Amino acid sequence: MLRKKIGWKFDNTYSNLSQSMLSKLTPTPVKIPKLVLFNHSLSEEIDLDFSQIDNEELALIFSGNQLPEGSESIAQAYAGHQFGHFTILGDGRALTIGEHLDKNKNRYDIQFKGSGKTPYSRNADGRAALGPMLREYIISEAMHNLGIPTTRSLAVVTTGEEVIRQSILQGAILTRVASSHIRVGTFQYALISKNKNDLTTLFDYTLKRHYPNIKKSKSQAVDLLKVVLEKQIDLICNWMRVGFIHGVMNTDNMTISGQTIDYGPCAFMDKYDPETVFSSIDHQGRYAYYNQPRIAQWNLERFAESLIPLIHNDSKVAVEIATEVLKEFPEKYKNKWLEMMKKKLGIIDYNSTDEQLIIELLSWMHQHKADYTNTFCYLMNEHKLSNEIYNEKNFLMWKKKWEDRIKLNNNPLEKSFKIMNEVNPLVIPRNHFVEEALKHATEMNNFNKVYELLKVLKNPYDNISTTSDYQSTSRQEENYVTFCGT
């Protein structure tokens, strides 16, 4: 019945993998499910029609109390290096209820997060709190609207149950939509599986699902490593472009598809400082803003290790081949980063002085604690965003050099500013606005600020009526700390 009304079209393929790679089980029912957020635009994008479904029934569906016809819920097993230390993991509080196909045969994992205990929960309760689930919804949708590959959020439902953390909190379930949940950690798990066929089976499945063109190659494993490397370079450059700090770049949080996943202790940088860390558990700054490219390369090295048996029969030869691929990361990343930063400054063609111009601006921003996002906004629209800091003499000297540089472009100035407008957001999910919205929702049961924030983040490159309200920085930013709640 639900399938006919809504348009679910499940075609569940991951569940056909070896049972050592997953566990089949159903969500644990919740007491009083209530819908608090629903992403109508996303449901339309993936060809689901909930227009005839009321909020009560939506709550039943997205709490897991009333599963759609054709669903087949599984928890995935995977491993991971967490802060550099290897451990066996898995979906400890999430269930993928199925793979939905849209009209164009695009495949989406539909996953419930906070749906109860699984065989991988260890001593945890398998549940999630409302605040972190709202946070993932807000940030993941903001990332999508910023043009950054990411998992999406379809719904948040409160459970009517309490979860015990450092205090007693409202329980909630988030519905996540992803192109898949295959991670570097999934390959790491398959490599050490007792079932020796798991790695080959997972590899073949990944190619079929994400990179079918590689099936024609004579060096499939090498080509997969190359394409994932390129995807991650693109992704990290996008993070750096908007000042996003993931906060927990473990290998289980790096997807093979190239989507951002798991928004635990993530946050956006306000004042430019390359050493910015927000996570309460990242004491050594392993996942600091500036270090994200290096960690991405480190994670890719772990991915390459899991592919060694598939690259060549001789492990020494396989290591040599993989090493040659990985050696390309620093230069490829630097070139992509320079290309991205030049766009942020409206620089179109090549000049040998461009890198130095970029470094000088970043150094000035760091020295004067200038806001990363607003500085680029000022360069685009100085009459709309005033701040005394931009009258500082060294900045004015740099600005004159920048203006002279973009005049050298073999294109009209309008094109430079058009490019800048496409890559420099006017608004980001600033931490103090996110926290304010979450506080109102979780402590006052008032979701208006969540709705308002989502509305302005829907159009981060457009100057709408409320844009200026969300551009201000916070004096408390230096003391802002995030936690792994999601």
C-alpha positions as CSV (number, residue, x, y, z in Angstrom):
1,M,0.0,0.0,0.0
2,L,2.7,2.5,1.0
3,R,4.7,1.6,-2.1
4,K,1.7,2.5,-4.4
5,K,1.0,5.8,-2.6
6,I,4.6,7.0,-2.3
7,G,6.5,5.5,-5.1
8,W,9.1,3.5,-3.3
9,K,11.1,1.4,-5.7
10,F,13.4,-0.8,-3.7
11,D,16.1,-2.8,-5.4
12,N,18.3,-4.1,-2.6
13,T,21.6,-5.4,-3.7
14,Y,24.1,-4.8,-0.9
15,S,22.2,-7.4,1.2
16,N,23.3,-10.0,-1.4
17,L,26.9,-9.7,-0.2
18,S,28.4,-12.2,2.2
19,Q,26.6,-12.3,5.5
20,S,29.9,-11.6,7.2
21,M,29.7,-8.1,5.7
22,L,26.3,-7.2,7.2
23,S,23.5,-8.2,9.6
24,K,19.8,-8.3,8.7
25,L,17.5,-7.0,11.4
26,T,14.6,-4.6,11.8
27,P,14.5,-1.2,13.6
28,T,13.5,-1.3,17.2
29,P,10.0,0.3,17.5
30,V,9.7,3.6,19.3
31,K,7.0,4.8,21.7
32,I,5.6,8.1,20.3
33,P,7.1,9.0,16.9
34,K,6.6,12.6,15.9
35,L,7.8,14.2,12.7
36,V,9.8,17.5,13.3
37,L,11.6,18.0,10.0
38,F,10.9,16.7,6.5
39,N,12.8,17.5,3.3
40,H,10.1,17.9,0.6
41,S,12.5,19.0,-2.1
42,L,14.8,16.0,-1.6
43,S,11.8,13.6,-1.7
44,E,10.8,15.1,-5.0
45,E,14.4,14.8,-6.3
46,I,14.4,11.1,-5.7
47,D,10.9,10.6,-7.1
48,L,9.0,9.9,-3.8
49,D,5.6,11.5,-3.4
50,F,4.5,12.0,0.1
51,S,1.8,14.6,-0.7
52,Q,-1.0,12.3,0.3
53,I,0.7,11.2,3.5
54,D,-0.1,13.1,6.8
55,N,2.6,13.8,9.4
56,E,1.4,11.0,11.7
57,E,2.0,8.4,9.0
58,L,5.3,10.0,8.0
59,A,6.4,9.7,11.6
60,L,5.5,6.0,11.6
61,I,7.5,5.4,8.4
62,F,10.6,7.4,9.3
63,S,10.8,6.1,12.9
64,G,10.9,2.5,11.5
65,N,7.6,1.6,13.2
66,Q,6.0,1.0,9.8
67,L,8.5,-0.1,7.2
68,P,7.7,0.5,3.5
69,E,6.9,-2.5,1.3
70,G,10.1,-3.8,-0.4
71,S,12.4,-2.6,2.3
72,E,15.1,-5.0,3.7
73,S,16.9,-3.4,6.6
74,I,20.6,-4.2,7.3
75,A,23.5,-3.0,9.4
76,Q,26.8,-2.9,7.6
77,A,30.0,-4.1,9.0
78,Y,33.2,-2.1,8.5
79,A,36.5,-1.3,10.2
80,G,38.4,1.9,10.5
81,H,41.4,3.8,11.7
82,Q,40.0,6.2,14.4
83,F,42.6,8.9,15.1
84,G,45.2,6.6,13.6
85,H,44.2,3.4,15.6
86,F,42.7,0.5,13.8
87,T,39.5,-1.0,15.2
88,I,36.5,-3.2,14.1
89,L,33.3,-1.1,13.8
90,G,30.0,-1.3,12.0
91,D,26.6,0.4,12.0
92,G,26.1,0.6,15.8
93,R,22.9,2.6,15.6
94,A,22.0,2.8,12.0
95,L,20.1,0.6,9.6
96,T,19.9,0.9,5.8
97,I,16.3,0.0,5.1
98,G,16.9,-0.4,1.4
99,E,18.1,1.0,-1.9
100,H,15.6,3.1,-3.7
101,L,15.7,3.8,-7.5
102,D,14.5,7.0,-9.0
103,K,13.1,7.3,-12.5
104,N,16.5,7.5,-14.0
105,K,17.7,4.4,-12.1
106,N,19.9,6.4,-9.8
107,R,20.4,4.3,-6.6
108,Y,20.0,5.8,-3.1
109,D,20.6,4.1,0.3
110,I,17.8,5.0,2.7
111,Q,19.2,4.8,6.2
112,F,17.7,5.4,9.6
113,K,20.2,6.7,12.2
114,G,19.3,6.1,15.8
115,S,17.0,3.1,15.0
116,G,18.2,0.8,17.8
117,K,20.8,-1.7,18.7
118,T,22.6,-3.8,16.2
119,P,25.2,-6.5,16.4
120,Y,27.8,-3.7,16.1
121,S,26.5,-1.6,19.0
122,R,28.9,-3.0,21.6
123,N,27.8,-1.4,24.8
124,A,25.8,1.5,23.3
125,D,22.0,1.8,23.2
126,G,21.7,2.2,19.4
127,R,19.8,5.5,19.8
128,A,20.5,9.1,18.9
129,A,19.6,12.4,20.5
130,L,17.5,15.1,18.9
131,G,20.2,17.9,18.9
132,P,22.8,15.9,16.9
133,M,20.2,14.6,14.4
134,L,19.0,18.2,13.7
135,R,22.6,19.3,13.4
136,E,23.3,16.7,10.8
137,Y,20.2,17.7,8.9
138,I,21.2,21.4,8.9
139,I,24.8,20.9,8.0
140,S,24.4,18.2,5.4
141,E,21.7,20.2,3.6
142,A,23.9,23.3,3.8
143,M,26.7,21.4,2.3
144,H,24.5,20.2,-0.6
145,N,23.4,23.8,-1.3
146,L,27.0,24.9,-1.2
147,G,27.6,22.5,-4.1
148,I,29.7,20.0,-2.1
149,P,29.2,16.2,-2.5
150,T,27.4,14.9,0.6
151,T,24.9,12.5,2.0
152,R,21.5,14.2,2.4
153,S,18.8,14.3,5.1
154,L,15.2,13.4,4.4
155,A,13.6,13.5,7.8
156,V,14.0,13.9,11.6
157,V,11.5,12.1,13.9
158,T,11.5,12.4,17.7
159,T,10.9,9.0,19.4
160,G,9.0,10.0,22.6
161,E,11.8,8.2,24.4
162,E,14.8,9.5,26.4
163,V,18.4,8.8,25.7
164,I,21.0,9.0,28.4
165,R,24.3,10.7,27.6
166,Q,25.9,13.1,30.0
167,S,22.4,14.2,30.7
168,I,18.9,13.0,29.7
169,L,18.0,14.0,26.2
170,Q,15.2,13.6,23.7
171,G,15.6,10.7,21.4
172,A,15.4,11.1,17.6
173,I,15.9,9.3,14.3
174,L,17.4,10.9,11.2
175,T,16.8,9.5,7.7
176,R,19.9,9.8,5.7
177,V,20.1,9.5,1.9
178,A,23.4,8.5,0.3
179,S,24.6,7.2,-3.0
180,S,26.0,4.3,-0.9
181,H,27.6,3.7,2.5
182,I,30.7,2.0,1.2
183,R,33.7,3.4,3.0
184,V,37.4,2.9,3.0
185,G,36.7,1.1,6.3
186,T,34.4,-1.3,4.5
187,F,37.3,-2.4,2.3
188,Q,39.6,-2.6,5.4
189,Y,37.0,-4.9,7.0
190,A,36.7,-7.1,3.9
191,L,40.5,-7.4,3.7
192,I,40.7,-9.1,7.1
193,S,37.4,-11.0,6.8
194,K,37.6,-14.8,7.5
195,N,35.7,-15.1,4.2
196,K,38.5,-14.7,1.7
197,N,36.1,-13.9,-1.1
198,D,34.7,-10.8,0.7
199,L,37.3,-8.4,-0.7
200,T,36.8,-9.5,-4.3
201,T,33.0,-9.5,-4.0
202,L,33.0,-6.1,-2.4
203,F,35.4,-4.8,-5.1
204,D,33.2,-6.1,-7.9
205,Y,30.1,-4.7,-6.3
206,T,31.6,-1.3,-5.9
207,L,32.6,-1.1,-9.5
208,K,29.2,-2.2,-10.7
209,R,27.5,0.3,-8.4
210,H,29.7,3.4,-8.7
211,Y,32.3,3.0,-11.4
212,P,31.0,0.6,-14.1
213,N,33.4,2.1,-16.7
214,I,36.4,0.6,-14.8
215,K,35.1,-2.9,-15.5
216,K,36.5,-2.5,-19.0
217,S,40.0,-1.8,-17.6
218,K,42.9,-4.3,-17.4
219,S,44.0,-2.7,-14.2
220,Q,40.7,-2.3,-12.3
221,A,42.0,-2.0,-8.8
222,V,44.6,0.6,-9.7
223,D,42.0,2.6,-11.6
224,L,39.6,2.5,-8.6
225,L,42.4,3.8,-6.4
226,K,43.0,6.6,-9.0
227,V,39.4,7.6,-9.3
228,V,38.8,7.6,-5.5
229,L,41.9,9.7,-5.1
230,E,40.6,12.3,-7.6
231,K,37.2,12.3,-5.9
232,Q,38.7,12.9,-2.5
233,I,40.9,15.7,-3.8
234,D,37.8,17.4,-5.2
235,L,36.0,16.9,-2.0
236,I,38.7,18.2,0.3
237,C,39.2,21.3,-1.9
238,N,35.5,22.0,-1.6
239,W,35.7,21.7,2.2
240,M,38.7,24.1,2.2
241,R,36.8,26.5,-0.1
242,V,34.1,27.1,2.5
243,G,36.1,26.7,5.7
244,F,34.5,23.4,6.6
245,I,36.3,21.2,9.2
246,H,35.0,17.7,9.3
247,G,36.5,16.9,12.7
248,V,36.6,13.1,12.6
249,M,38.3,12.1,9.3
250,N,38.7,8.4,10.3
251,T,38.9,5.9,7.5
252,D,35.3,4.7,8.2
253,N,34.2,8.3,7.4
254,M,35.7,8.4,3.9
255,T,33.3,7.2,1.3
256,I,34.3,5.5,-2.0
257,S,31.6,7.6,-3.7
258,G,33.3,10.8,-2.7
259,Q,30.4,12.1,-0.6
260,T,30.9,13.8,2.8
261,I,29.6,11.6,5.5
262,D,29.0,11.7,9.3
263,Y,28.7,15.2,10.6
264,G,29.7,14.5,14.2
265,P,32.1,17.2,15.5
266,C,32.2,19.2,12.3
267,A,31.9,23.0,12.1
268,F,32.7,25.9,9.9
269,M,35.7,28.2,10.5
270,D,34.9,31.9,11.2
271,K,38.2,33.7,11.9
272,Y,40.8,32.3,9.5
273,D,43.3,30.1,11.4
274,P,44.7,27.1,9.6
275,E,45.1,25.3,12.9
276,T,41.4,25.6,13.8
277,V,40.1,22.5,15.6
278,F,36.5,22.3,17.1
279,S,36.3,18.7,18.2
280,S,36.5,18.1,21.9
281,I,38.4,14.8,21.4
282,D,41.0,16.0,18.8
283,H,43.6,17.1,21.4
284,Q,46.5,16.9,19.0
285,G,44.9,18.7,16.1
286,R,45.1,15.7,13.8
287,Y,42.0,16.8,11.9
288,A,42.7,20.5,12.0
289,Y,41.6,22.6,9.0
290,Y,45.1,22.8,7.4
291,N,45.7,19.1,8.0
292,Q,42.7,17.8,6.2
293,P,44.5,17.2,2.8
294,R,47.3,15.3,4.5
295,I,44.8,13.1,6.4
296,A,42.9,12.4,3.2
297,Q,46.1,11.1,1.7
298,W,46.8,9.0,4.8
299,N,43.3,7.5,4.5
300,L,43.9,6.8,0.8
301,E,47.1,5.0,1.7
302,R,45.0,2.7,4.0
303,F,42.6,2.2,1.1
304,A,45.5,1.2,-1.2
305,E,46.6,-1.3,1.4
306,S,43.2,-3.0,1.3
307,L,43.5,-3.2,-2.5
308,I,47.0,-4.8,-2.6
309,P,45.8,-8.4,-3.2
310,L,43.7,-7.1,-6.1
311,I,46.4,-4.9,-7.7
312,H,49.0,-7.6,-8.4
313,N,49.7,-11.2,-7.4
314,D,53.1,-10.2,-6.1
315,S,52.5,-8.0,-3.1
316,K,55.8,-6.2,-3.6
317,V,54.9,-5.2,-7.1
318,A,51.4,-4.2,-5.9
319,V,52.9,-1.9,-3.3
320,E,55.2,-0.3,-5.9
321,I,52.2,0.3,-8.2
322,A,50.0,1.8,-5.5
323,T,52.8,4.0,-4.2
324,E,53.3,5.5,-7.6
325,V,49.6,6.4,-7.6
326,L,49.6,7.9,-4.1
327,K,52.7,9.9,-4.9
328,E,50.6,12.0,-7.2
329,F,48.3,13.2,-4.4
330,P,50.3,16.3,-3.2
331,E,50.8,17.8,-6.6
332,K,47.3,17.0,-7.8
333,Y,45.9,18.5,-4.6
334,K,48.0,21.6,-4.7
335,N,47.0,22.3,-8.3
336,K,43.3,21.8,-7.5
337,W,43.6,24.0,-4.4
338,L,45.3,26.8,-6.4
339,E,42.6,26.5,-9.1
340,M,39.9,26.8,-6.4
341,M,41.6,29.7,-4.6
342,K,42.1,31.6,-7.9
343,K,38.3,31.3,-8.5
344,K,37.6,32.7,-5.1
345,L,39.6,35.7,-6.2
346,G,38.2,35.9,-9.7
347,I,41.5,35.1,-11.3
348,I,40.9,33.3,-14.6
349,D,44.2,32.8,-16.4
350,Y,47.7,32.0,-15.3
351,N,50.3,34.2,-13.7
352,S,53.4,33.1,-11.8
353,T,52.6,35.5,-9.0
354,D,49.1,34.1,-8.2
355,E,50.2,31.6,-5.5
356,Q,52.1,34.3,-3.6
357,L,49.1,36.7,-3.9
358,I,46.9,34.0,-2.3
359,I,49.4,33.2,0.4
360,E,49.7,36.9,1.3
361,L,45.9,37.2,1.7
362,L,45.7,34.1,3.9
363,S,48.6,35.3,6.0
364,W,47.0,38.7,6.5
365,M,43.7,37.1,7.4
366,H,45.4,34.9,10.0
367,Q,47.4,37.7,11.5
368,H,44.4,40.0,11.8
369,K,41.9,37.3,12.7
370,A,39.7,38.2,9.7
371,D,36.6,36.2,9.0
372,Y,37.3,33.7,6.2
373,T,33.9,33.8,4.5
374,N,33.2,37.5,5.0
375,T,36.6,38.6,3.6
376,F,35.8,37.1,0.2
377,C,32.3,38.6,0.5
378,Y,33.9,42.0,1.1
379,L,36.0,41.6,-2.1
380,M,32.9,40.9,-4.1
381,N,30.6,43.5,-2.4
382,E,32.6,45.9,-0.3
383,H,29.7,48.4,-0.2
384,K,27.4,45.8,1.4
385,L,29.7,44.4,4.0
386,S,31.6,47.0,6.0
387,N,34.2,46.3,8.6
388,E,37.0,48.4,10.1
389,I,39.5,45.6,9.6
390,Y,39.3,46.1,5.8
391,N,40.7,49.6,6.2
392,E,44.0,48.2,7.6
393,K,46.9,49.5,5.5
394,N,48.4,46.1,4.7
395,F,45.1,44.8,3.5
396,L,44.6,47.9,1.3
397,M,48.0,47.4,-0.2
398,W,47.2,43.7,-0.9
399,K,43.8,44.7,-2.4
400,K,45.5,47.1,-4.8
401,K,47.7,44.3,-6.0
402,W,44.7,42.0,-6.4
403,E,42.8,44.6,-8.4
404,D,45.7,45.1,-10.7
405,R,45.9,41.3,-11.1
406,I,42.3,40.7,-12.1
407,K,42.6,43.6,-14.6
408,L,45.2,41.4,-16.4
409,N,42.7,38.7,-17.1
410,N,41.9,38.3,-20.7
411,N,38.2,38.7,-19.8
412,P,35.9,41.5,-18.6
413,L,35.8,42.2,-14.9
414,E,32.2,41.1,-14.8
415,K,33.3,37.6,-15.6
416,S,35.7,37.6,-12.6
417,F,33.0,38.7,-10.2
418,K,30.6,36.1,-11.7
419,I,33.2,33.4,-11.0
420,M,33.7,34.7,-7.4
421,N,29.9,34.8,-6.8
422,E,29.7,31.1,-7.8
423,V,32.3,29.8,-5.3
424,N,32.1,32.3,-2.4
425,P,29.0,31.8,-0.2
426,L,27.5,34.8,1.4
427,V,26.3,32.6,4.3
428,I,27.5,29.4,5.9
429,P,26.1,27.5,8.9
430,R,27.8,29.7,11.4
431,N,28.3,27.9,14.7
432,H,26.5,30.3,16.9
433,F,23.4,30.4,14.7
434,V,23.4,26.6,14.5
435,E,23.7,26.3,18.3
436,E,21.0,28.9,18.9
437,A,18.6,27.0,16.6
438,L,19.4,23.7,18.3
439,K,18.9,25.2,21.7
440,H,15.4,26.5,20.9
441,A,14.4,23.2,19.4
442,T,15.8,20.9,22.1
443,E,15.1,23.0,25.2
444,M,12.0,25.0,24.2
445,N,10.5,22.7,21.6
446,N,10.5,25.7,19.2
447,F,11.7,24.8,15.7
448,N,11.2,28.3,14.1
449,K,14.9,29.1,14.2
450,V,15.8,25.8,12.6
451,Y,13.3,26.6,9.8
452,E,14.7,30.1,9.4
453,L,18.3,28.9,9.3
454,L,17.5,26.2,6.8
455,K,15.7,28.8,4.6
456,V,18.7,31.1,4.4
457,L,21.1,28.2,3.9
458,K,19.0,27.0,0.9
459,N,20.5,29.9,-1.2
460,P,24.0,30.5,0.2
461,Y,25.2,32.4,-2.9
462,D,22.1,34.6,-3.2
463,N,21.6,37.8,-1.3
464,I,18.0,37.3,0.0
465,S,16.2,39.4,2.5
466,T,17.6,37.5,5.5
467,T,21.2,37.0,4.3
468,S,22.7,39.9,6.2
469,D,21.1,38.6,9.5
470,Y,23.3,35.4,9.2
471,Q,26.7,37.0,8.3
472,S,27.7,38.2,11.7
473,T,30.5,36.5,13.6
474,S,30.5,35.6,17.3
475,R,33.0,36.7,20.0
476,Q,32.7,33.3,21.6
477,E,34.0,31.5,18.5
478,E,37.5,30.9,19.9
479,N,36.0,28.8,22.7
480,Y,33.6,26.9,20.5
481,V,33.8,23.1,21.0
482,T,31.9,20.3,19.2
483,F,31.1,16.8,20.2
484,C,30.6,13.4,18.4
485,G,26.9,13.4,19.0
486,T,25.9,12.3,15.5
